[in-house]
Each structure stands twice: as structure tokens, then as C-alpha cells.
Amino acid sequence: MTEVNQRKMLIERKAMRFSMLGSLAFVAAEFVSFFVTGAHTILMDCIFDGMDLILIGPFMVLIPFLYRPETERLPYGYHQFECLFVVIKYSALLIVCAGTIFDNVQLILSGGHLVNAQDVAAFELAVMAGCFAVFLILRSLSRKYESEIIRSELYAWKLDTVTSCGIAIAFLVQVGIEHTGLSFLAPYVDPSVAIVLTCLLLREPVVEIRDNVKELLLFSAPKEQVDHVRGIAEKALQPYGARITFLEVVTTGRKTWIEIYIQDAEDTISLRELTKVNEAIRKGLDGYFEDFGVDLIPDIDAVPAKAKRRIRATAAGAAE
């Protein structure tokens, strides 16, 4: 493992460890608060955070493997394991969300559920402050390096901050209507807020499952990424009169593999020139992808067989 990757791994593990400890503290607090207040909104938050916490542990074990080089046995390294892990994680969260919505719909149909709105609002305001503090510390820890998983953790803490604020406001509204003509609505605030919050949280699992299944199946990267790579590659190839016959951009986990099949009209491009082109493409893409490799492959017509013989001209390792 290179020194750069070693440093990245240490930053990532430190950030994930801090996030796990923060999640553990909040899950414990939410669990206790649910038994004190009986609020289903807090229970839903506790379950969601608990599921996330359970899955952080196995991922921390996986982190060192993500920095191992690819081999013939594992041509994509362990990056597909990361995709599989994310699919499992968010599938579990999706099931929890669906179950939460079903339970709270039943609760509304049976007459609602009355809780001490002041206690719930005060607890959620405290949670909001704590989540925001964790977000700021985690962002500071990951300032030098942000992987996809760290970005997802930052997003989760930011989302927790916003949702806790929204829940607090909803229960403060309940406090305001308890002694008015709208007091009959009070028993429905807790299950209704739980359903709304769960629906808002549904988007992330659905999007993550969709994107990571595509990466597991090695679907092509989005068109804008492919077009960006094509533009840089064509510019690098232009001085040598070569053209692109096929371009493949595949992302799985945090690594992107780029294969560019090229054809030279006069078949005069040399290995040294291909190496220069490869370096120019890598320089142009530096910073665009987190980690990537570029393969330039001459695409030569085999006239008698009417087939193509593909020769790998250079093996570009992972981007440092």
C-alpha cells in the first residue's frame, strides 16, 4: 500500500470510528427517551440510527481491503464488496421504513397516540444541537480526504440535524394547539410526524440501492461522465491522428475503470506515444474521479477473420 493510500485509510477509519461513537451515544439516548415519552417518532429515529450503527462495524473491517490492489482473481479488487455492503445496508433500512409507516398508519386509524409534546420537543432540540456538533467535528476530521462513505456519513448527520429541528417544531405546534379548538388533532401529531419523517428518509435508501446495483452489474457511468472522459481523450489523441472506436467507463465503489479502444489510420502510433497519451488523459481527469485507472487499447482490424484483436498497450495502475 502506498503512503498516500495509507494516509487516506487512517483518515477514513478515524472519521468512521468517531461517527460510530456518536451514533452509539444518540441511539442510547433515543432508546431511553422512547421509554420515557412513548413517542413513536423518537422510536423510528432510534431504529433508523440503530440499523446504521449495526452496519458501520462490518464496514470498518472492510476499509483496509478497499485499498488493496486489483489482482487476476479479483480484477475489480474489493470495490464491488463495498457496493454489495451498501445495497444490504439500505435494503435493511428500506424494510424498517416500510414497517414504520405501516405501524403508524394503523396507530392513526385506531385513534392516534398522545405524548408529552414539551418533553419530545426539548429532547429533539438537544439532539439537533448534538448532531450538528458531530457534523462539524466529522467535517473537520475529513477535511484532508473525503471518501464516498465519509460523504454519506456527513450527509446522514446533516439530515439528522434538519429532521430533529423539524420534529421539534412539529411538537411545539402540538403544544400550541392543546388548549385550543384544534386539540382533537394532538393525538395524531406523533404518528403523523413519524410517517412524514420516514417518507423523507425513504429517498436515500432507494437512490443508493439503485446506484449501487448498477455498479454491481457494471453498468456504464452516467452520460455526462462518459462525455467528459471522451472529450479529454480525444484532445490527447488528436496530435497522433488516432480516433476512439469504443469507450467504456465503469464505476464500482470508489474506483472508476476507463478503457479506451483506439484506431490509428496508418497504424504508426508507438507504445511510447500511447504512454504519453495515457499520461495526458490521467492528468486531465485528475480530481474528477476519486480513484481511477486508464487503459488504452489499440483496436486493429483482423481482415481474414473479420474480427478484432485487442492488445493492451499499457497497464495504468490506480490513480495516486
Phi, psi and omega per residue, in radians:
M1 nan 2.338 -3.121
T2 -1.249 2.851 3.141
E3 -1.099 -0.644 3.138
V4 -1.129 -0.816 3.133
N5 -1.143 -0.631 3.088
Q6 -1.065 -0.749 3.138
R7 -1.158 -0.721 3.110
K8 -1.080 -0.764 -3.114
M9 -1.095 -0.722 3.136
L10 -1.121 -0.730 3.106
I11 -1.102 -0.778 -3.101
E12 -1.126 -0.757 -3.137
R13 -1.168 -0.664 3.115
K14 -1.125 -0.782 3.140
A15 -1.129 -0.742 -3.130
M16 -1.179 -0.653 3.125
R17 -1.120 -0.748 3.123
F18 -1.126 -0.734 3.131
S19 -1.093 -0.678 3.141
M20 -1.142 -0.744 3.129
L21 -1.140 -0.688 3.087
G22 -1.108 -0.774 3.123
S23 -1.086 -0.712 3.138
L24 -1.061 -0.757 -3.138
A25 -1.120 -0.742 -3.107
F26 -1.273 -0.634 3.098
V27 -1.097 -0.749 3.116
A28 -1.091 -0.758 -3.140
A29 -1.140 -0.726 3.136
E30 -1.179 -0.629 3.128
F31 -1.111 -0.806 3.121
V32 -1.134 -0.759 -3.105
S33 -1.108 -0.619 3.116
F34 -1.081 -0.746 -3.135
F35 -1.219 -0.492 3.122
V36 -1.355 -0.785 -3.046
T37 -1.689 -0.471 -3.072
G38 1.293 0.253 -3.078
A39 -1.361 2.156 3.127
H40 -1.225 -0.458 3.082
T41 -1.077 -0.784 3.119
I42 -1.169 -0.659 3.109
L43 -1.073 -0.758 3.131
M44 -1.070 -0.773 3.116
D45 -1.072 -0.714 3.138
C46 -1.112 -0.776 -3.135
I47 -1.130 -0.774 -3.123
F48 -1.073 -0.837 3.135
D49 -1.172 -0.609 3.136
G50 -1.150 -0.725 3.102
M51 -1.094 -0.714 3.117
D52 -1.116 -0.716 -3.127
L53 -1.122 -0.755 -3.128
I54 -1.028 -0.624 -3.059
L55 -1.538 -0.196 3.092
I56 -1.192 -0.696 -3.110
G57 -0.952 -0.988 3.111
P58 -1.025 -0.593 -3.129
F59 -1.185 -0.608 3.112
M60 -1.112 -0.553 3.063
V61 -1.210 -0.586 -3.092
L62 -1.308 -0.483 -3.015
I63 -0.871 -0.878 -3.109
P64 -1.039 -0.549 -3.130
F65 -1.203 -0.467 -3.111
L66 -1.207 -0.266 -3.135
Y67 -1.766 0.068 3.091
R68 -1.395 2.554 -3.122
P69 -1.231 2.765 3.091
E70 -1.235 2.661 3.116
T71 -2.298 3.022 3.086
E72 -1.117 -0.585 3.138
R73 -1.280 -0.635 3.113
L74 -2.182 1.386 -3.050
P75 -1.094 -0.386 3.080
Y76 -1.871 0.278 3.138
G77 1.077 -2.516 3.130
Y78 -1.778 0.220 -3.053
H79 -1.173 -0.551 3.099
Q80 -1.221 -0.470 3.068
F81 -1.125 -0.612 3.092
E82 -1.107 -0.757 3.110
C83 -1.083 -0.780 -3.139
L84 -1.077 -0.731 3.129
F85 -1.062 -0.779 -3.128
V86 -1.125 -0.692 3.121
V87 -1.096 -0.779 3.132
I88 -1.104 -0.796 -3.121
K89 -1.012 -0.897 -3.060
Y90 -1.341 -0.424 3.029
S91 -1.134 -0.733 3.094
A92 -1.094 -0.748 3.118
L93 -1.138 -0.624 3.124
L94 -1.124 -0.725 3.108
I95 -1.109 -0.733 3.116
V96 -1.084 -0.769 3.137
C97 -1.066 -0.780 -3.138
A98 -1.102 -0.746 3.113
G99 -1.113 -0.675 3.137
T100 -1.132 -0.767 3.118
I101 -1.076 -0.786 -3.130
F102 -1.055 -0.803 -3.112
D103 -1.107 -0.714 -3.092
N104 -1.334 -0.501 3.022
V105 -1.115 -0.755 3.086
Q106 -1.070 -0.675 -3.137
L107 -1.115 -0.721 3.111
I108 -1.133 -0.749 -3.127
L109 -1.152 -0.428 -3.135
S110 -1.627 0.133 3.049
G111 1.997 0.053 3.087
G112 1.521 -2.951 -3.030
H113 -2.703 2.040 -3.073
L114 -1.658 2.286 3.123
V115 -2.262 2.924 3.069
N116 -1.349 1.742 -3.021
A117 -1.103 -0.617 -3.122
Q118 -1.122 -0.736 3.133
D119 -1.132 -0.764 -3.125
V120 -1.131 -0.761 -3.135
A121 -1.096 -0.748 3.132
A122 -1.118 -0.723 3.129
F123 -1.114 -0.759 -3.100
E124 -1.185 -0.592 3.076
L125 -1.147 -0.665 3.087
A126 -1.165 -0.711 3.098
V127 -1.107 -0.726 3.126
M128 -1.016 -0.803 3.134
A129 -1.108 -0.740 -3.140
G130 -1.145 -0.754 3.138
C131 -1.109 -0.699 3.133
F132 -1.139 -0.673 3.105
A133 -1.122 -0.760 3.110
V134 -1.099 -0.726 3.121
F135 -1.024 -0.796 -3.114
L136 -1.143 -0.718 -3.137
I137 -1.186 -0.751 3.137
L138 -1.114 -0.690 3.105
R139 -1.130 -0.654 3.103
S140 -1.163 -0.719 3.134
L141 -1.124 -0.581 -3.049
S142 -1.770 0.305 -3.084
R143 -1.083 -0.610 -3.097
K144 -1.415 -0.412 -3.115
Y145 -2.729 2.250 3.107
E146 -2.212 1.927 3.038
S147 -1.515 3.042 3.131
E148 -1.069 -0.690 -3.109
I149 -1.214 -0.626 3.086
I150 -1.164 -0.715 3.100
R151 -1.074 -0.651 3.123
S152 -1.179 -0.626 3.094
E153 -1.186 -0.728 3.090
L154 -1.066 -0.724 3.110
Y155 -1.096 -0.733 -3.116
A156 -1.089 -0.750 -3.141
W157 -1.219 -0.629 3.083
K158 -1.147 -0.726 3.112
L159 -1.120 -0.713 3.110
D160 -1.074 -0.674 3.126
T161 -1.094 -0.833 -3.099
V162 -1.166 -0.786 -3.103
T163 -1.160 -0.659 3.109
S164 -1.103 -0.681 3.082
C165 -1.104 -0.770 3.131
G166 -1.106 -0.721 3.125
I167 -1.126 -0.776 3.130
A168 -1.019 -0.760 3.138
I169 -1.106 -0.738 -3.128
A170 -1.069 -0.733 -3.118
F171 -1.351 -0.448 3.005
L172 -1.181 -0.585 3.041
V173 -1.120 -0.707 3.099
Q174 -1.053 -0.728 3.096
V175 -1.024 -0.687 -3.106
G176 -1.210 -0.474 -3.074
I177 -1.742 -0.071 -3.042
E178 -1.098 -0.471 -3.117
H179 -2.021 0.561 3.104
T180 -2.175 -3.067 3.119
G181 -1.209 -0.176 3.135
L182 -1.694 0.227 -3.083
S183 -1.076 -0.395 3.132
F184 -1.149 -0.286 3.135
L185 -1.456 -0.300 -3.043
A186 -0.930 -0.759 -3.110
P187 -1.136 -0.287 -3.085
Y188 -1.675 -0.099 -3.094
V189 -1.142 -0.862 -3.075
D190 -1.044 -0.959 3.131
P191 -1.139 -0.574 -3.140
S192 -1.182 -0.769 3.111
V193 -1.108 -0.684 3.115
A194 -1.069 -0.717 3.137
I195 -1.183 -0.814 -3.136
V196 -1.063 -0.788 -3.134
L197 -1.089 -0.730 3.133
T198 -1.122 -0.726 3.125
C199 -1.096 -0.672 3.106
L200 -1.136 -0.609 -3.122
L201 -1.397 -0.220 -3.109
L202 -1.170 -0.540 -3.032
R203 -1.041 -0.788 -3.075
E204 -1.061 -0.875 3.100
P205 -1.013 -0.717 -3.107
V206 -1.119 -0.809 -3.127
V207 -1.135 -0.771 -3.106
E208 -1.154 -0.711 3.111
I209 -1.099 -0.804 3.138
R210 -1.028 -0.870 -3.068
D211 -1.161 -0.723 -3.083
N212 -1.339 -0.492 3.017
V213 -1.147 -0.710 3.083
K214 -1.043 -0.726 -3.136
E215 -1.230 -0.623 3.087
L216 -1.096 -0.677 -3.130
L217 -1.494 0.076 3.082
L218 1.055 0.721 3.028
F219 -1.187 2.720 3.109
S220 -1.127 2.652 3.088
A221 -1.124 2.868 3.107
P222 -0.962 2.640 -3.053
K223 -0.982 -0.668 -3.108
E224 -1.144 -0.589 3.089
Q225 -1.221 -0.757 3.130
V226 -1.073 -0.774 3.132
D227 -1.110 -0.644 3.115
H228 -1.120 -0.791 3.120
V229 -1.112 -0.743 -3.125
R230 -1.064 -0.749 -3.128
G231 -1.076 -0.754 3.133
I232 -1.195 -0.720 -3.126
A233 -1.153 -0.749 3.138
E234 -1.107 -0.664 3.107
K235 -1.137 -0.687 -3.137
A236 -1.238 -0.536 -3.100
L237 -1.490 -0.344 -3.025
Q238 -0.951 -0.747 -3.124
P239 -1.101 -0.324 -3.068
Y240 -1.825 0.061 3.088
G241 1.184 0.369 -3.140
A242 -1.713 2.682 3.131
R243 -2.215 2.735 3.135
I244 -1.508 2.206 3.075
T245 -1.724 -0.454 3.130
F246 -2.766 2.378 -3.132
L247 -2.260 2.243 3.141
E248 -2.210 2.182 3.086
V249 -2.179 1.978 -3.093
V250 -2.171 2.237 3.074
T251 -1.982 2.314 3.020
T252 -2.439 2.103 -3.036
G253 1.192 -2.244 -3.110
R254 -1.761 0.101 -3.063
K255 -2.003 2.431 3.098
T256 -2.038 2.258 3.088
W257 -1.852 2.253 -3.122
I258 -2.118 2.115 3.070
E259 -2.054 2.188 -3.105
I260 -2.132 1.945 3.074
Y261 -1.550 2.214 -3.074
I262 -2.190 2.758 3.104
Q263 -2.347 2.278 3.112
D264 -1.857 2.126 -3.053
A265 -0.922 -0.657 -3.085
E266 -1.860 0.083 3.130
D267 0.900 0.779 -3.095
T268 -1.953 -0.112 -3.112
I269 -1.167 2.321 -3.054
S270 -1.707 2.937 3.110
L271 -1.071 -0.686 3.125
R272 -1.112 -0.703 3.121
E273 -1.183 -0.672 3.091
L274 -1.087 -0.665 3.106
T275 -1.105 -0.711 3.107
K276 -1.130 -0.709 3.113
V277 -1.102 -0.761 -3.140
N278 -1.028 -0.787 -3.141
E279 -1.115 -0.678 3.137
A280 -1.148 -0.707 3.127
I281 -1.148 -0.761 -3.132
R282 -1.116 -0.673 3.118
K283 -1.147 -0.693 3.137
G284 -1.181 -0.500 -3.105
L285 -1.673 -0.088 -3.111
D286 -1.039 2.158 -3.117
G287 1.634 -0.306 3.131
Y288 -1.385 -0.747 3.043
F289 -1.901 2.601 3.121
E290 -1.134 -0.809 -3.124
D291 -2.608 2.286 -3.073
F292 -2.684 2.820 3.035
G293 -2.311 2.579 -3.108
V294 -2.171 2.219 3.031
D295 -2.027 2.190 3.012
L296 -1.765 2.190 -3.023
I297 -2.228 1.961 3.066
P298 -1.075 2.292 -3.112
D299 -1.893 1.755 -2.994
I300 -1.892 2.260 3.105
D301 -1.227 2.187 3.021
A302 -1.709 1.668 -2.974
V303 -1.000 -0.860 -3.088
P304 -1.090 -0.668 -3.047
A305 -1.622 -0.123 -3.082
K306 0.888 0.711 3.139
A307 -2.316 -3.137 -3.131
K308 -2.072 2.371 3.071
R309 -1.876 1.990 -3.047
R310 -1.738 2.141 -3.109
I311 -2.021 2.140 3.112
R312 -1.293 2.095 -3.061
A313 -1.535 -0.504 3.141
T314 -2.687 2.528 3.100
A315 -1.858 1.893 -3.068
A316 -1.650 2.034 -3.119
G317 -1.189 -3.020 3.119
A318 -1.189 2.593 3.131
A319 -1.178 2.337 3.141
E320 -1.381 nan nan
